[in-house]
Amino acid sequence: MRDADPYRIYWRSRRGLLELDLLLVPFARDVYASLADPLRADYRRLLEAEDPDILAWLQGQTEPPRALQMIVSLIRRHV
């Protein structure tokens, strides 16, 4: 995803899967703009993943790729 605008990220965080929307939308709304650039890039990378994978990572069912572990941890803590 090339555009890092917080408004666009907010809308990109709306996945259509309620469980993900409840986790990602508040994070995008409340936290994304305050993240350092590397973590913003990690969040954009996370949004490129498939919904079932993201949900499994956020619910702790599977481990996210090493590059996404920090952003997944931040999202979990925000909830």
N, C-alpha and C positions, 0 to 999 in steps of 0.2 A: 504494500500500500504506500503510494508515494506521498499522499497528503497527510500531514501530521496535525492539521488544524483540530483543536479540541472539539469544536462543534461537529466536524465530520467524524471524528473518533467516537463521539457520543452516539451518533446514529449508526455507525458501523458496529458498535457494541450491542445493538439491539439485534438479537439473533433469531427471534421467533420461537425460541425454546424457553419456556417460562423459567426453568431452573437457571439457565444461563443469563437470562435478562435480569433476574434478581441479584445476580452476582456481578455481572459486568457493567450494567448501566450505572448503578450507584458509584462504582469505582471510577468509571470514565467521567462521571459528573463531578465527583468530589475530589479525586486524587490526581487524575491524569495530568492536568495542567501544571501541577506542582512537582512532577517527577523530573529528575535529571534526564538529559537527552538520551543516554544509553538505555535507561529504563523505559522511556517512551518508545524507543525503537523495539525493545523487547515486547512491549504491549502490542505494538502494531504487528509484530511477528506472530504473537499469540493469536491475534484476530484472523490470521491467514490459515490457521489450523482448522480441521474439521470439528464440528460441534460435539460429536461424541467423545473425541479425544480431549477437548477443552474441559468438558464436564467431568470426565474421569480424572483429569489432573486436579481440578478444583475440589473434587470430592475426596481426593486422596486414594482413589481406587488404583491408579497407576502413577508412576513417576513421570513427570514432564521431562523433555529433553534438558540436558544440563544448562543450556543457554536460556531456558525459560523458567528455571527453578525459582529465581529471585522474584520475578514478577508474579508467578503463581502464589508464592508465599505472601506477597504484599496484598494480593486480592483476597486471599483467605483471611488475613488479619483485618482487612477493612470490613468484612462482613461480621 
